Amino acid sequence: MQTRRKTLKQSAVVAGLLAASGMFPQYAFAAFNKAAFDAKTLAEVLKAMGAGAPVESKDVTIGGPDIAENGAVVPLTASTALPGAKQILILVEKNPSALIAVFNVTDSVEANFATRAKMGQSSDVYAVAIMGDGKVLFAKKEVKVTLGGCGG
Amino acid sequence: MADPMRIRAQVAGDKATVRVLMAHEMESGQRKDAAGKLVPAWHIAEVTATHNGKPVLTAEWGPAVSKNPFLQFVVKGAKAGDKIAVTWKDNKGDTRTDEATAS
């Protein structure tokens, strides 16, 4: 039997193939790191970003609700107290594509961002800090979703 | 042209907390329409922020950021009266810039 989730998964694969063959004209976007946003797991995202192996760190914090009632709007915060962060990433492990957002940090802003994400199901969420010296630090937190926000 | 953003920049000490609410559909590309066809993804892909004209933040977003996205960030060395401008660009090439004065 074809479950809805399976169908979704397959359509994502097809969409990926289409995108790869250049069938999605709106992806003709030079600066947009499509490979990273198409990647399914934390490891794949980091590979696409050209970053090394991640290390769990208590200097990176991820904030979010323990239980999100509405998966379409899950407030998440990612921050690090360490100086020299280059990029902050927010990821949701079990979303069709794991990467939510990349923030390029400059000296003029604090490495502390808040935004809202869509989550398809209960999952671990990650905040990843890519440091100037090439270190990759992360923190994770489990968010339970009672109503998914990705499907139709 | 898309609807305007709501931007608020609050100064506390030498920092300004900027909160932005953008108006955008943020279609995920996972949903299907009534005919069962996938609705193509339509989302904000790039966000940039400037402080008195100087770029301070760039961000890349995927389709998994929620509808009418919210963004909060902290600008260092900002004082009341400074101009904070935010620009977004979506994956269809549409773009919008709005500016707010820190207070």
gemmi code that builds the backbone of each chain (N, CA, C; Angstrom):
import gemmi

chains = {
    "A": [
        ("MET", (0.830, -1.205, 0.000), (0.000, 0.000, 0.000), (0.859, 1.246, 0.000)),
        ("GLN", (0.389, 2.217, -0.684), (1.137, 3.468, -0.828), (0.695, 4.410, 0.284)),
        ("THR", (1.531, 4.638, 1.254), (1.165, 5.595, 2.291), (1.466, 6.995, 1.799)),
        ("ARG", (0.888, 7.955, 2.510), (1.067, 9.333, 2.105), (2.533, 9.728, 2.220)),
        ("ARG", (3.158, 9.224, 3.288), (4.551, 9.591, 3.535), (5.461, 9.077, 2.422)),
        ("LYS", (5.139, 7.832, 1.988), (5.932, 7.243, 0.902), (5.796, 8.084, -0.350)),
        ("THR", (4.540, 8.466, -0.636), (4.282, 9.271, -1.827), (5.080, 10.560, -1.767)),
        ("LEU", (5.061, 11.176, -0.595), (5.780, 12.432, -0.422), (7.258, 12.240, -0.700)),
        ("LYS", (7.775, 11.121, -0.176), (9.185, 10.836, -0.321), (9.530, 10.688, -1.805)),
        ("GLN", (8.672, 9.929, -2.509), (8.941, 9.704, -3.920), (8.852, 10.994, -4.707)),
        ("SER", (7.883, 11.819, -4.360), (7.771, 13.060, -5.121), (8.978, 13.942, -4.863)),
        ("ALA", (9.528, 13.841, -3.644), (10.725, 14.625, -3.349), (11.883, 14.152, -4.221)),
        ("VAL", (11.951, 12.829, -4.405), (13.014, 12.268, -5.236), (12.872, 12.774, -6.665)),
        ("VAL", (11.633, 12.725, -7.161), (11.382, 13.188, -8.527), (11.732, 14.659, -8.655)),
        ("ALA", (11.334, 15.444, -7.652), (11.641, 16.870, -7.677), (13.145, 17.068, -7.720)),
        ("GLY", (13.855, 16.239, -6.974), (15.311, 16.321, -6.961), (15.891, 16.042, -8.333)),
        ("LEU", (15.346, 15.018, -8.974), (15.826, 14.660, -10.307), (15.572, 15.787, -11.293)),
        ("LEU", (14.358, 16.348, -11.201), (13.991, 17.459, -12.075), (14.953, 18.612, -11.872)),
        ("ALA", (15.206, 18.901, -10.609), (16.075, 20.026, -10.297), (17.465, 19.762, -10.857)),
        ("ALA", (17.920, 18.500, -10.717), (19.257, 18.150, -11.168), (19.369, 18.314, -12.682)),
        ("SER", (18.278, 18.031, -13.385), (18.341, 18.133, -14.837), (18.003, 19.542, -15.315)),
        ("GLY", (17.885, 20.466, -14.389), (17.676, 21.862, -14.766), (16.251, 22.165, -15.175)),
        ("MET", (15.306, 21.331, -14.715), (13.917, 21.536, -15.101), (13.233, 22.597, -14.250)),
        ("PHE", (13.850, 22.968, -13.165), (13.264, 24.002, -12.315), (13.975, 25.316, -12.603)),
        ("PRO", (13.389, 26.126, -13.466), (14.108, 27.341, -13.866), (14.333, 28.287, -12.692)),
        ("GLN", (13.471, 28.217, -11.684), (13.641, 29.179, -10.593), (14.888, 28.890, -9.770)),
        ("TYR", (15.537, 27.739, -10.040), (16.758, 27.462, -9.297), (17.993, 28.001, -10.005)),
        ("ALA", (17.772, 28.792, -11.056), (18.909, 29.401, -11.744), (19.432, 30.562, -10.906)),
        ("PHE", (19.928, 30.232, -9.757), (20.252, 31.206, -8.733), (21.696, 30.988, -8.343)),
        ("ALA", (22.549, 31.914, -8.682), (23.979, 31.656, -8.550), (24.416, 31.455, -7.097)),
        ("ALA", (24.030, 32.380, -6.230), (24.578, 32.363, -4.883), (23.927, 31.298, -4.001)),
        ("PHE", (22.816, 30.778, -4.435), (22.066, 29.871, -3.582), (22.699, 28.477, -3.591)),
        ("ASN", (23.070, 28.013, -2.433), (23.747, 26.723, -2.328), (22.716, 25.603, -2.337)),
        ("LYS", (22.318, 25.213, -3.567), (21.221, 24.274, -3.699), (21.558, 22.875, -3.177)),
        ("ALA", (22.799, 22.489, -3.381), (23.211, 21.163, -2.925), (22.982, 21.025, -1.424)),
        ("ALA", (23.337, 22.066, -0.692), (23.189, 22.011, 0.761), (21.719, 21.953, 1.150)),
        ("PHE", (20.878, 22.700, 0.421), (19.467, 22.724, 0.787), (18.726, 21.477, 0.322)),
        ("ASP", (19.331, 20.712, -0.594), (18.721, 19.460, -1.020), (19.168, 18.280, -0.180)),
        ("ALA", (20.232, 18.451, 0.552), (20.803, 17.343, 1.319), (19.832, 16.873, 2.389)),
        ("LYS", (19.883, 15.586, 2.662), (18.891, 14.990, 3.550), (19.348, 14.911, 5.007)),
        ("THR", (20.631, 14.810, 5.225), (21.114, 14.608, 6.594), (22.141, 15.671, 6.955)),
        ("LEU", (22.425, 15.730, 8.247), (23.405, 16.683, 8.759), (24.745, 16.507, 8.057)),
        ("ALA", (25.186, 15.245, 7.917), (26.487, 14.976, 7.307), (26.518, 15.458, 5.858)),
        ("GLU", (25.424, 15.193, 5.128), (25.374, 15.609, 3.723), (25.387, 17.123, 3.588)),
        ("VAL", (24.663, 17.791, 4.494), (24.618, 19.249, 4.450), (26.021, 19.804, 4.653)),
        ("LEU", (26.717, 19.271, 5.657), (28.042, 19.796, 5.969), (29.006, 19.541, 4.821)),
        ("LYS", (28.826, 18.397, 4.167), (29.670, 18.086, 3.020), (29.422, 19.103, 1.903)),
        ("ALA", (28.130, 19.391, 1.677), (27.785, 20.342, 0.623), (28.275, 21.747, 0.954)),
        ("MET", (28.367, 22.046, 2.243), (28.858, 23.358, 2.660), (30.381, 23.387, 2.673)),
        ("GLY", (30.992, 22.238, 2.484), (32.443, 22.163, 2.507), (33.027, 22.232, 3.901)),
        ("ALA", (32.264, 21.769, 4.890), (32.731, 21.821, 6.270), (33.118, 20.427, 6.740)),
        ("GLY", (33.888, 20.384, 7.817), (34.393, 19.116, 8.337), (33.408, 18.416, 9.241)),
        ("ALA", (33.916, 17.444, 10.004), (33.070, 16.641, 10.870), (32.616, 17.463, 12.072)),
        ("PRO", (31.347, 17.345, 12.444), (30.834, 18.147, 13.541), (31.158, 17.562, 14.916)),
        ("VAL", (31.345, 18.419, 15.878), (31.603, 18.034, 17.255), (30.520, 18.679, 18.118)),
        ("GLU", (29.944, 17.906, 19.025), (28.926, 18.487, 19.900), (29.603, 19.446, 20.880)),
        ("SER", (28.987, 20.581, 21.090), (29.617, 21.586, 21.938), (28.556, 22.260, 22.789)),
        ("LYS", (28.929, 22.569, 24.039), (27.953, 23.247, 24.885), (28.015, 24.762, 24.699)),
        ("ASP", (28.948, 25.223, 23.878), (29.029, 26.653, 23.587), (28.074, 27.068, 22.480)),
        ("VAL", (27.447, 26.080, 21.861), (26.440, 26.381, 20.850), (25.092, 26.049, 21.476)),
        ("THR", (24.124, 26.917, 21.264), (22.815, 26.628, 21.848), (21.740, 26.630, 20.777)),
        ("ILE", (20.820, 25.706, 20.935), (19.638, 25.667, 20.081), (18.442, 25.854, 21.004)),
        ("GLY", (17.546, 26.711, 20.615), (16.366, 26.946, 21.433), (15.121, 26.622, 20.638)),
        ("GLY", (14.141, 26.078, 21.313), (12.879, 25.780, 20.652), (11.940, 25.175, 21.670)),
        ("PRO", (10.718, 24.977, 21.283), (9.762, 24.389, 22.215), (10.011, 22.890, 22.375)),
        ("ASP", (9.672, 22.324, 23.528), (9.770, 20.869, 23.694), (8.692, 20.195, 22.861)),
        ("ILE", (7.523, 20.802, 22.879), (6.413, 20.290, 22.091), (5.859, 21.433, 21.250)),
        ("ALA", (5.859, 21.229, 19.940), (5.310, 22.244, 19.051), (3.924, 21.786, 18.637)),
        ("GLU", (2.926, 22.624, 18.901), (1.570, 22.216, 18.567), (1.329, 22.277, 17.078)),
        ("ASN", (1.963, 23.244, 16.431), (1.757, 23.431, 14.999), (3.109, 23.350, 14.296)),
        ("GLY", (3.313, 22.296, 13.528), (4.582, 22.091, 12.841), (4.872, 23.116, 11.769)),
        ("ALA", (3.861, 23.894, 11.374), (4.086, 24.888, 10.330), (4.828, 26.103, 10.864)),
        ("VAL", (4.774, 26.312, 12.161), (5.429, 27.469, 12.767), (6.119, 27.021, 14.046)),
        ("VAL", (7.378, 26.660, 13.928), (8.128, 26.249, 15.112), (9.221, 27.286, 15.348)),
        ("PRO", (9.116, 28.062, 16.421), (10.149, 29.064, 16.665), (11.453, 28.401, 17.108)),
        ("LEU", (12.528, 28.721, 16.430), (13.829, 28.139, 16.756), (14.855, 29.263, 16.889)),
        ("THR", (15.760, 29.098, 17.837), (16.859, 30.047, 17.960), (18.166, 29.280, 17.920)),
        ("ALA", (19.165, 29.880, 17.330), (20.492, 29.280, 17.290), (21.495, 30.359, 17.643)),
        ("SER", (22.416, 30.015, 18.546), (23.405, 31.019, 18.901), (24.663, 30.340, 19.405)),
        ("THR", (25.746, 31.092, 19.405), (26.971, 30.618, 20.031), (27.615, 31.799, 20.736)),
        ("ALA", (28.232, 31.501, 21.888), (28.909, 32.543, 22.642), (30.346, 32.689, 22.177)),
        ("LEU", (30.824, 31.738, 21.390), (32.227, 31.753, 20.972), (32.461, 32.836, 19.930)),
        ("PRO", (33.604, 33.528, 20.026), (33.937, 34.487, 18.970), (34.443, 33.747, 17.729)),
        ("GLY", (34.310, 34.373, 16.590), (34.894, 33.799, 15.378), (33.990, 32.844, 14.636)),
        ("ALA", (32.696, 32.859, 14.939), (31.785, 32.015, 14.174), (31.608, 32.627, 12.787)),
        ("LYS", (31.630, 31.778, 11.795), (31.527, 32.264, 10.425), (30.101, 32.084, 9.898)),
        ("GLN", (29.553, 30.913, 10.189), (28.206, 30.626, 9.728), (27.428, 29.895, 10.817)),
        ("ILE", (26.169, 30.196, 10.897), (25.272, 29.472, 11.799), (24.219, 28.791, 10.928)),
        ("LEU", (24.044, 27.500, 11.156), (23.078, 26.729, 10.381), (21.974, 26.231, 11.312)),
        ("ILE", (20.773, 26.188, 10.812), (19.684, 25.558, 11.549), (19.183, 24.389, 10.713)),
        ("LEU", (19.101, 23.220, 11.339), (18.676, 22.025, 10.619), (17.591, 21.283, 11.394)),
        ("VAL", (16.703, 20.648, 10.656), (15.715, 19.741, 11.240), (15.965, 18.375, 10.610)),
        ("GLU", (16.305, 17.408, 11.456), (16.815, 16.138, 10.948), (15.824, 15.407, 10.041)),
        ("LYS", (14.562, 15.357, 10.446), (13.627, 14.500, 9.706), (12.792, 15.251, 8.682)),
        ("ASN", (13.170, 16.459, 8.323), (12.467, 17.142, 7.246), (12.919, 16.581, 5.895)),
        ("PRO", (12.120, 16.755, 4.841), (12.512, 16.250, 3.524), (13.898, 16.753, 3.110)),
        ("SER", (14.188, 18.000, 3.402), (15.575, 18.445, 3.277), (15.935, 19.070, 4.615)),
        ("ALA", (17.066, 18.648, 5.148), (17.351, 18.937, 6.556), (17.637, 20.415, 6.821)),
        ("LEU", (18.283, 21.074, 5.868), (18.741, 22.431, 6.135), (17.592, 23.430, 6.084)),
        ("ILE", (17.469, 24.233, 7.112), (16.437, 25.263, 7.155), (17.024, 26.592, 6.698)),
        ("ALA", (18.094, 26.996, 7.350), (18.632, 28.321, 7.064), (20.116, 28.378, 7.365)),
        ("VAL", (20.804, 29.221, 6.611), (22.222, 29.494, 6.842), (22.352, 30.987, 7.092)),
        ("PHE", (22.999, 31.346, 8.176), (23.267, 32.756, 8.446), (24.762, 32.984, 8.359)),
        ("ASN", (25.157, 33.914, 7.497), (26.570, 34.261, 7.389), (26.854, 35.387, 8.374)),
        ("VAL", (27.659, 35.082, 9.373), (27.907, 36.025, 10.454), (29.041, 36.970, 10.060)),
        ("THR", (28.852, 38.251, 10.340), (29.951, 39.199, 10.181), (30.307, 39.733, 11.560)),
        ("ASP", (31.333, 40.576, 11.612), (31.756, 41.148, 12.894), (30.706, 42.059, 13.487)),
        ("SER", (29.817, 42.553, 12.657), (28.856, 43.550, 13.128), (27.576, 42.958, 13.700)),
        ("VAL", (27.409, 41.651, 13.591), (26.218, 41.057, 14.197), (26.631, 39.964, 15.169)),
        ("GLU", (25.783, 39.750, 16.152), (26.036, 38.661, 17.094), (25.616, 37.347, 16.468)),
        ("ALA", (26.303, 36.289, 16.855), (25.966, 34.961, 16.339), (24.767, 34.435, 17.121)),
        ("ASN", (23.654, 35.093, 16.918), (22.458, 34.773, 17.688), (21.252, 35.112, 16.809)),
        ("PHE", (20.572, 34.080, 16.341), (19.482, 34.299, 15.398), (18.236, 33.550, 15.844)),
        ("ALA", (17.105, 34.119, 15.532), (15.845, 33.443, 15.791), (15.017, 33.487, 14.523)),
        ("THR", (14.362, 32.394, 14.230), (13.458, 32.375, 13.104), (12.401, 31.307, 13.376)),
        ("ARG", (11.562, 31.084, 12.388), (10.523, 30.066, 12.551), (10.643, 29.069, 11.424)),
        ("ALA", (10.473, 27.802, 11.742), (10.665, 26.751, 10.743), (9.420, 25.891, 10.631)),
        ("LYS", (9.340, 25.199, 9.496), (8.305, 24.189, 9.311), (8.910, 22.831, 9.661)),
        ("MET", (8.155, 21.997, 10.351), (8.627, 20.661, 10.678), (7.563, 19.645, 10.288)),
        ("GLY", (7.978, 18.613, 9.577), (7.030, 17.608, 9.128), (6.620, 16.649, 10.224)),
        ("GLN", (7.525, 16.373, 11.137), (7.249, 15.428, 12.211), (8.220, 15.695, 13.355)),
        ("SER", (7.974, 14.999, 14.476), (8.868, 15.144, 15.618), (10.275, 14.758, 15.199)),
        ("SER", (11.241, 15.537, 15.634), (12.596, 15.317, 15.139), (13.588, 16.044, 16.037)),
        ("ASP", (14.850, 15.684, 15.875), (15.904, 16.469, 16.505), (16.165, 17.697, 15.648)),
        ("VAL", (16.350, 18.835, 16.291), (16.760, 20.029, 15.559), (18.191, 20.355, 15.970)),
        ("TYR", (18.956, 20.863, 15.031), (20.364, 21.134, 15.250), (20.670, 22.603, 15.003)),
        ("ALA", (21.558, 23.133, 15.825), (22.208, 24.401, 15.502), (23.663, 24.056, 15.257)),
        ("VAL", (24.176, 24.476, 14.117), (25.560, 24.174, 13.783), (26.294, 25.496, 13.601)),
        ("ALA", (27.445, 25.597, 14.237), (28.283, 26.784, 14.072), (29.547, 26.371, 13.335)),
        ("ILE", (29.765, 26.987, 12.188), (31.008, 26.761, 11.462), (31.933, 27.911, 11.836)),
        ("MET", (33.051, 27.568, 12.486), (33.939, 28.588, 13.024), (34.945, 29.018, 11.956)),
        ("GLY", (35.547, 30.184, 12.194), (36.533, 30.709, 11.263), (37.728, 29.787, 11.088)),
        ("ASP", (38.048, 29.023, 12.144), (39.212, 28.133, 12.059), (38.852, 26.749, 11.513)),
        ("GLY", (37.648, 26.603, 10.970), (37.274, 25.346, 10.329), (36.599, 24.345, 11.237)),
        ("LYS", (36.536, 24.654, 12.533), (35.841, 23.743, 13.449), (34.335, 23.804, 13.208)),
        ("VAL", (33.692, 22.674, 13.386), (32.243, 22.622, 13.222), (31.637, 22.134, 14.529)),
        ("LEU", (30.900, 23.000, 15.184), (30.320, 22.664, 16.474), (28.806, 22.613, 16.334)),
        ("PHE", (28.189, 21.709, 17.093), (26.734, 21.669, 17.002), (26.083, 21.418, 18.353)),
        ("ALA", (24.805, 21.724, 18.419), (23.975, 21.419, 19.568), (22.676, 20.883, 19.019)),
        ("LYS", (22.059, 19.951, 19.758), (20.787, 19.453, 19.268), (19.737, 19.412, 20.347)),
        ("LYS", (18.509, 19.367, 19.923), (17.382, 19.368, 20.842), (16.245, 18.642, 20.158)),
        ("GLU", (15.484, 17.908, 20.952), (14.348, 17.217, 20.362), (13.109, 18.094, 20.449)),
        ("VAL", (12.403, 18.197, 19.345), (11.136, 18.927, 19.331), (10.053, 17.957, 18.884)),
        ("LYS", (9.035, 17.829, 19.713), (7.917, 16.954, 19.347), (6.859, 17.790, 18.640)),
        ("VAL", (6.390, 17.276, 17.528), (5.402, 18.007, 16.745), (4.096, 17.229, 16.798)),
        ("THR", (3.029, 17.913, 17.145), (1.752, 17.229, 17.211), (0.970, 17.351, 15.915)),
        ("LEU", (1.312, 18.354, 15.101), (0.644, 18.524, 13.810), (1.690, 18.947, 12.793)),
        ("GLY", (1.915, 18.097, 11.793), (2.997, 18.353, 10.836), (2.726, 19.558, 9.960)),
        ("GLY", (3.784, 20.175, 9.454), (3.623, 21.400, 8.685), (4.175, 21.307, 7.276)),
        ("CYS", (4.582, 20.119, 6.839), (5.217, 20.041, 5.527), (4.289, 19.500, 4.457)),
        ("GLY", (3.416, 18.584, 4.827), (2.577, 17.931, 3.826), (1.363, 18.770, 3.479)),
        ("GLY", (0.459, 18.210, 2.704), (-0.688, 18.978, 2.243), (-1.860, 18.942, 3.140)),
    ],
    "B": [
        ("MET", (4.827, 43.263, -6.899), (5.622, 43.605, -5.705), (4.951, 43.016, -4.475)),
        ("ALA", (5.774, 42.471, -3.683), (5.252, 41.818, -2.480), (4.864, 42.856, -1.421)),
        ("ASP", (4.204, 42.388, -0.415), (3.794, 43.271, 0.675), (5.006, 43.726, 1.482)),
        ("PRO", (4.875, 44.864, 2.149), (6.025, 45.362, 2.916), (6.357, 44.477, 4.114)),
        ("MET", (7.599, 44.561, 4.519), (8.040, 43.873, 5.734), (7.739, 44.755, 6.927)),
        ("ARG", (7.655, 44.132, 8.056), (7.585, 44.915, 9.287), (8.913, 44.742, 9.997)),
        ("ILE", (9.604, 45.836, 10.194), (10.923, 45.794, 10.801), (10.916, 46.655, 12.053)),
        ("ARG", (11.500, 46.128, 13.102), (11.603, 46.894, 14.328), (13.015, 46.736, 14.852)),
        ("ALA", (13.686, 47.805, 15.131), (15.039, 47.747, 15.666), (15.046, 48.470, 17.004)),
        ("GLN", (15.323, 47.721, 18.051), (15.309, 48.286, 19.395), (16.725, 48.359, 19.923)),
        ("VAL", (17.130, 49.541, 20.345), (18.480, 49.713, 20.852), (18.501, 49.445, 22.348)),
        ("ALA", (19.482, 48.652, 22.772), (19.733, 48.435, 24.198), (21.238, 48.472, 24.376)),
        ("GLY", (21.744, 49.520, 25.040), (23.190, 49.686, 25.157), (23.769, 50.012, 23.789)),
        ("ASP", (24.815, 49.247, 23.404), (25.414, 49.518, 22.093), (24.963, 48.493, 21.055)),
        ("LYS", (23.893, 47.794, 21.362), (23.395, 46.794, 20.416), (21.953, 47.104, 20.049)),
        ("ALA", (21.571, 46.662, 18.870), (20.181, 46.804, 18.470), (19.635, 45.426, 18.111)),
        ("THR", (18.519, 45.087, 18.715), (17.845, 43.851, 18.358), (16.868, 44.168, 17.235)),
        ("VAL", (17.062, 43.495, 16.117), (16.220, 43.752, 14.954), (15.274, 42.574, 14.774)),
        ("ARG", (14.008, 42.882, 14.674), (13.009, 41.843, 14.425), (12.330, 42.162, 13.103)),
        ("VAL", (12.262, 41.183, 12.249), (11.703, 41.383, 10.920), (10.592, 40.358, 10.690)),
        ("LEU", (9.497, 40.835, 10.182), (8.407, 39.967, 9.776), (8.183, 40.203, 8.293)),
        ("MET", (8.463, 39.176, 7.490), (8.319, 39.334, 6.050), (7.000, 38.713, 5.614)),
        ("ALA", (6.452, 39.240, 4.530), (5.220, 38.671, 3.996), (5.584, 37.828, 2.785)),
        ("HIS", (5.536, 36.528, 2.935), (5.863, 35.656, 1.812), (5.179, 34.305, 1.997)),
        ("GLU", (4.783, 33.736, 0.887), (4.032, 32.480, 0.932), (4.881, 31.313, 1.439)),
        ("MET", (6.148, 31.255, 1.067), (7.071, 30.197, 1.464), (6.493, 28.807, 1.157)),
        ("GLU", (6.184, 28.597, -0.100), (5.650, 27.299, -0.535), (6.784, 26.268, -0.469)),
        ("SER", (6.513, 25.130, 0.170), (7.615, 24.219, 0.484), (8.039, 23.336, -0.683)),
        ("GLY", (7.174, 23.194, -1.690), (7.509, 22.266, -2.765), (7.155, 20.834, -2.435)),
        ("GLN", (6.524, 20.602, -1.289), (6.121, 19.255, -0.889), (4.613, 19.073, -1.023)),
        ("ARG", (3.906, 20.190, -1.120), (2.447, 20.134, -1.117), (1.909, 19.834, -2.504)),
        ("LYS", (0.704, 19.278, -2.549), (0.077, 19.025, -3.841), (-1.192, 19.853, -3.962)),
        ("ASP", (-1.500, 20.234, -5.188), (-2.735, 20.992, -5.392), (-3.901, 20.024, -5.569)),
        ("ALA", (-5.081, 20.569, -5.852), (-6.286, 19.744, -5.926), (-6.167, 18.665, -6.995)),
        ("ALA", (-5.384, 18.913, -8.048), (-5.228, 17.948, -9.127), (-4.137, 16.917, -8.829)),
        ("GLY", (-3.554, 17.015, -7.654), (-2.539, 16.039, -7.271), (-1.147, 16.341, -7.787)),
        ("LYS", (-1.006, 17.534, -8.370), (0.328, 17.895, -8.850), (1.071, 18.678, -7.773)),
        ("LEU", (2.380, 18.481, -7.747), (3.176, 19.188, -6.749), (3.144, 20.689, -7.008)),
        ("VAL", (2.963, 21.429, -5.930), (3.063, 22.876, -6.032), (4.553, 23.198, -5.959)),
        ("PRO", (5.107, 23.871, -6.978), (6.558, 24.096, -6.933), (6.980, 24.988, -5.773)),
        ("ALA", (8.165, 24.742, -5.300), (8.672, 25.516, -4.172), (8.769, 26.989, -4.556)),
        ("TRP", (8.424, 27.831, -3.636), (8.509, 29.272, -3.825), (8.849, 29.853, -2.465)),
        ("HIS", (10.080, 30.206, -2.309), (10.512, 30.617, -0.977), (11.570, 31.705, -1.072)),
        ("ILE", (11.759, 32.397, 0.016), (12.827, 33.393, 0.099), (14.142, 32.639, 0.155)),
        ("ALA", (15.055, 32.993, -0.726), (16.314, 32.271, -0.787), (17.457, 33.062, -0.153)),
        ("GLU", (17.392, 34.365, -0.261), (18.494, 35.192, 0.239), (17.942, 36.337, 1.056)),
        ("VAL", (18.553, 36.574, 2.183), (18.184, 37.712, 3.005), (19.467, 38.480, 3.299)),
        ("THR", (19.431, 39.790, 3.115), (20.589, 40.582, 3.500), (20.118, 41.738, 4.359)),
        ("ALA", (20.964, 42.118, 5.288), (20.647, 43.244, 6.154), (21.805, 44.222, 6.132)),
        ("THR", (21.464, 45.514, 6.131), (22.506, 46.530, 6.180), (22.252, 47.457, 7.362)),
        ("HIS", (23.339, 47.980, 7.895), (23.288, 48.929, 9.000), (23.942, 50.206, 8.495)),
        ("ASN", (23.156, 51.262, 8.348), (23.624, 52.519, 7.742), (24.314, 52.264, 6.408)),
        ("GLY", (23.744, 51.375, 5.625), (24.279, 51.116, 4.292), (25.382, 50.074, 4.237)),
        ("LYS", (25.905, 49.664, 5.397), (26.986, 48.672, 5.426), (26.386, 47.278, 5.626)),
        ("PRO", (26.695, 46.319, 4.748), (26.123, 44.988, 4.923), (26.622, 44.333, 6.204)),
        ("VAL", (25.697, 43.826, 7.005), (26.089, 43.197, 8.265), (25.704, 41.724, 8.318)),
        ("LEU", (24.752, 41.317, 7.512), (24.290, 39.937, 7.613), (23.783, 39.479, 6.253)),
        ("THR", (24.179, 38.274, 5.870), (23.522, 37.632, 4.744), (23.066, 36.264, 5.220)),
        ("ALA", (21.975, 35.809, 4.680), (21.463, 34.505, 5.067), (20.898, 33.819, 3.836)),
        ("GLU", (21.006, 32.506, 3.832), (20.373, 31.708, 2.785), (19.300, 30.863, 3.450)),
        ("TRP", (18.139, 30.862, 2.860), (17.036, 30.117, 3.441), (16.548, 29.032, 2.502)),
        ("GLY", (16.106, 27.956, 3.085), (15.472, 26.901, 2.312), (13.969, 27.054, 2.378)),
        ("PRO", (13.266, 26.131, 1.747), (11.794, 26.234, 1.753), (11.170, 25.881, 3.097)),
        ("ALA", (11.970, 25.413, 4.041), (11.412, 24.961, 5.313), (11.276, 26.077, 6.339)),
        ("VAL", (11.603, 27.291, 5.961), (11.307, 28.407, 6.853), (9.811, 28.676, 6.735)),
        ("SER", (9.170, 28.987, 7.857), (7.712, 29.020, 7.837), (7.176, 30.201, 7.027)),
        ("LYS", (5.898, 30.108, 6.726), (5.196, 31.141, 5.969), (5.259, 32.466, 6.718)),
        ("ASN", (5.334, 33.557, 5.976), (5.505, 34.887, 6.554), (6.627, 34.876, 7.590)),
        ("PRO", (7.850, 34.688, 7.111), (8.968, 34.393, 8.007), (9.283, 35.502, 9.005)),
        ("PHE", (9.774, 35.040, 10.130), (10.221, 35.916, 11.199), (11.722, 35.751, 11.322)),
        ("LEU", (12.409, 36.848, 11.532), (13.859, 36.784, 11.712), (14.255, 37.768, 12.788)),
        ("GLN", (15.100, 37.299, 13.686), (15.619, 38.201, 14.708), (17.130, 38.117, 14.713)),
        ("PHE", (17.789, 39.258, 14.740), (19.238, 39.266, 14.862), (19.660, 40.513, 15.625)),
        ("VAL", (20.915, 40.518, 16.062), (21.417, 41.592, 16.906), (22.575, 42.282, 16.195)),
        ("VAL", (22.433, 43.588, 15.990), (23.486, 44.369, 15.345), (24.315, 45.037, 16.430)),
        ("LYS", (25.624, 44.848, 16.350), (26.523, 45.471, 17.323), (26.820, 46.899, 16.905)),
        ("GLY", (27.063, 47.757, 17.883), (27.492, 49.122, 17.605), (26.422, 49.986, 16.967)),
        ("ALA", (25.172, 49.646, 17.223), (24.097, 50.450, 16.644), (23.565, 51.411, 17.703)),
        ("LYS", (23.130, 52.581, 17.259), (22.533, 53.528, 18.187), (21.225, 54.066, 17.604)),
        ("ALA", (20.490, 54.749, 18.457), (19.184, 55.252, 18.018), (19.359, 56.167, 16.817)),
        ("GLY", (18.475, 56.034, 15.854), (18.550, 56.859, 14.657), (19.247, 56.172, 13.496)),
        ("ASP", (19.939, 55.076, 13.783), (20.607, 54.331, 12.715), (19.584, 53.667, 11.805)),
        ("LYS", (19.989, 53.549, 10.545), (19.079, 52.938, 9.567), (19.403, 51.452, 9.423)),
        ("ILE", (18.415, 50.612, 9.578), (18.560, 49.174, 9.351), (17.683, 48.830, 8.150)),
        ("ALA", (18.296, 48.284, 7.126), (17.525, 47.894, 5.950), (17.652, 46.389, 5.735)),
        ("VAL", (16.568, 45.788, 5.340), (16.550, 44.348, 5.090), (16.029, 44.114, 3.670)),
        ("THR", (16.702, 43.236, 2.961), (16.316, 42.880, 1.594), (16.131, 41.382, 1.513)),
        ("TRP", (15.087, 40.945, 0.865), (14.996, 39.525, 0.547), (14.822, 39.329, -0.937)),
        ("LYS", (15.204, 38.141, -1.364), (15.088, 37.784, -2.761), (14.572, 36.349, -2.776)),
        ("ASP", (13.511, 36.076, -3.531), (12.988, 34.711, -3.521), (13.499, 33.938, -4.732)),
        ("ASN", (13.137, 32.665, -4.806), (13.702, 31.829, -5.861), (13.046, 32.072, -7.212)),
        ("LYS", (12.082, 32.986, -7.274), (11.558, 33.410, -8.574), (12.171, 34.731, -8.990)),
        ("GLY", (13.083, 35.238, -8.186), (13.773, 36.471, -8.537), (13.092, 37.727, -8.037)),
        ("ASP", (11.960, 37.567, -7.365), (11.276, 38.721, -6.801), (12.082, 39.224, -5.602)),
        ("THR", (12.069, 40.518, -5.404), (12.874, 41.053, -4.306), (12.168, 42.242, -3.663)),
        ("ARG", (12.506, 42.492, -2.436), (11.907, 43.624, -1.736), (12.878, 44.130, -0.655)),
        ("THR", (12.930, 45.437, -0.513), (13.782, 46.039, 0.504), (12.927, 46.963, 1.371)),
        ("ASP", (13.117, 46.884, 2.662), (12.451, 47.816, 3.560), (13.454, 48.312, 4.587)),
        ("GLU", (13.188, 49.500, 5.093), (14.122, 50.123, 6.007), (13.421, 50.568, 7.265)),
        ("ALA", (14.130, 50.522, 8.375), (13.583, 50.998, 9.626), (14.650, 51.802, 10.352)),
        ("THR", (14.199, 52.668, 11.235), (15.129, 53.467, 12.027), (15.175, 52.887, 13.434)),
        ("ALA", (16.369, 52.658, 13.908), (16.515, 52.097, 15.253), (16.049, 53.091, 16.297)),
        ("SER", (15.450, 52.615, 17.363), (15.003, 53.504, 18.427), (15.187, 52.842, 19.771)),
    ],
}
model = gemmi.Model(1)
for chain_id, residues in chains.items():
    chain = gemmi.Chain(chain_id)
    for i, (resn, *xyz) in enumerate(residues, 1):
        res = gemmi.Residue()
        res.name, res.seqid = resn, gemmi.SeqId(i, " ")
        for name, pos in zip(("N", "CA", "C"), xyz):
            atom = gemmi.Atom()
            atom.name, atom.element = name, gemmi.Element(name[0])
            atom.pos, atom.b_iso = gemmi.Position(*pos), 0.0
            res.add_atom(atom)
        chain.add_residue(res)
    model.add_chain(chain)
structure = gemmi.Structure()
structure.add_model(model)
structure.setup_entities()
